[in-house]
């Protein structure tokens, strides 16, 4: 990919003043004043925590409530779900292109 980008001819881009980046001197103050960095890290941690807790909950659900082995029946159900989800998405994209 680097080779392709290196040999391809790209047009020169002229940026106006609004599109140019500012100096690095005011960046820490801007981030701390808006609080967006704190929200970003909190949401990242929450998403990571949720993704780690969900398989544990599914495992206990399959084992205690339904009385199925999560390593065999549960894994088979999850694989069928994602396989059919992939096929459904491909069919949806194809039908959207046709219409």
N, C-alpha and C positions, 0 to 999 in steps of 0.2 A: 504494500500500500504506500509506503514511503517513497518507493521508486516511482510508482505511478504519479503521485503528487509532485514529485521532483521533476519529472519530464513533461508534465502537462502545463500548458500555458494558461495562467489565470489572469483575469483582468486586474488592473491596478484599482484599488478602492480609495476614493478620496473621502475622508471623514470630515464632517462638520464639527463645530465646537461642542455641540450637545452630545455627540457620540463618543468623544474622546474621554478617556479615563482621567480622573483627578489625581492629585498627589497622594502618596502613601502617608503623609503627615497627619491627616485628619481621619484616617480610616478607623483606628481603634475607638475614637470618640463617637463616630457615627454609629458603629456597631453597638456600643454600650448604651447609647441613648435610645436607639430604636428597640432594643431588646430582641431583635429578630434572631440573633445568634443563640440566645438562651432558649427561645421557642424551638429553633431548629434542633438543638441537641436534646431537648426534652422530648420532642416528637420522634426523633431517631431512637432514643432509648426506649420509649414506649412501644414503638413498632417492633424493636428487637425483642423486648420482653414478651410482647404478645405472641410473636412467632415462636418463641421458645416454650411458652406455657400451653399453647394450643395442642401440640402433639401429646403432651402429658395428659391433658384432659380427654383427648380422643382415645388414648390408650386405656384409661380407666373406664371410659364410657363403653368401649367395646367389651372389655373384660367383665365389668360388674353388672352393667344394665342388660346387655344383649347376650352375654355369656358366649361370646365368640373369641377365638384367639386373635388378637390384633396383629400378630406377625404373619398370619396366613390369610384369614378371611378379611381382616381389616385392610391389609396391604393390597389384596386383590380388589376390594371395593374402591380404594383410593386410585389404583391404577386404571380401573375402568372409568372412574369419574373423569380423570384428566385426559384419558384417551378420547372419550366421547365429547368432552369439552373442546378438545383440539379439533375434532372433526366438525363439531357444530360451528366453531368460529370460522373455520375454512369455508364451510358452506354458506355462512352468513356473509363473509367477505365476497365470495363468488357471486351470490345472488344480489348483493348491493352493487357490484360492478355491472351486472347484466341490466338491472333496472336503472 
